[in-house]
Amino acid sequence: MSIHIEDLTVRFKNGVTAINHANLNIPNGIFGLLGENGAGKTTLMRVLTTVLKPTSGTVTLDGILYSERNYEKIQRKIGYLPQEIELYPNLTVQECLEYMGDLAGVPKAECKKRIEYYLKKTSLAEHRKKKMKQLSGGMKRRVGLVQALLNEPEFLIVDEPTTGLDPEERIRIRNLLVDFSENRTVLFSTHVVEDLAATCNQLAIMHKGRFLYAGSMKNLTEEAQGKIWICKVPDERKAREVEQKYRITSKQYVEGGLQLRVISEIQPELECMSIPATLEDAYIYVTNQYE
């Protein structure tokens, strides 16, 4: 399963261009999507789920062209967890999932088996009799993820799936997505860089409707190698001076002053040493090139 996006443009009636001549290939496995608010990620996902028709350009799903005559065929291959989800507040978790499975055309006996499996995988089994309106935000997201998985889609699109989850739940959901991605494609959109570092080998960075980077995580971090520095300053006043000259990604009080994590093409004029770049460093470095 692969998705091919060519020269994609989405322009709204108010004149705003949300996606601007974008090109991307999404291969099999988990593919990460990073970008700030307003980068165009949600618009892209709306196109990929057939909710939004592009202004121009083409999208294909395993060779099937995104067009109105093919939307029904494409929809059968897709599962989707949107960022905001409200699922029938007066139904119980079990009732809600059975209804969603029925809408997706999953046979009743098979649907119940899948619900049982995914409720256990997401630690929701003991909450199956609770009404949706009684659930916390994090629990609703887990139910939303289960509904997206029920038809065992070939292409799963998840938008911020770990929002509102505690660290243990986040790990559990990440592992579930990795397991599910075998022989399938999962598009994992998130602001949490750590989640992608723990699940993906491939990712894209979206910025103002375009893709600044698409490729392996290893190659991305290599772009920032030699440009990340740990520097020490005596006080906050000096730290503010450094911020005027360099991009600082973290500040931490240590014995004798503050430790700063600095992005710079050359060694800053401070007491500092070069350190290996993380995925977060590389993301900030690449996006800063276009500020």
Secondary structure, 3 states (H helix, E strand, C coil): CCEEEEEEEEECCCCCEEEEEEEEEECCEEEEEECCCCCCHHHHHHHHCCCCCCCEEEEEECCEECCHHHHHHHHCCEEEECCCCCCCCCCEHHHHHHHHHHHCCCCHHHHHHHHHHHHHHCCCHHHCCCEHHHCCHHHHHHHHHHHHHCCCCCEEEEECCCCCCCHHHHHHHHHHHHHHCCCCEEEEECCCHHHHHCCCCEEEEEECCEEEEEEEHHHHHHHHCCCEEEEEECCHHHHHHHHHHCEEEEEEEECCEEEEEEECCCCCCCEEEECCCCHHHHHHHHHHCCC
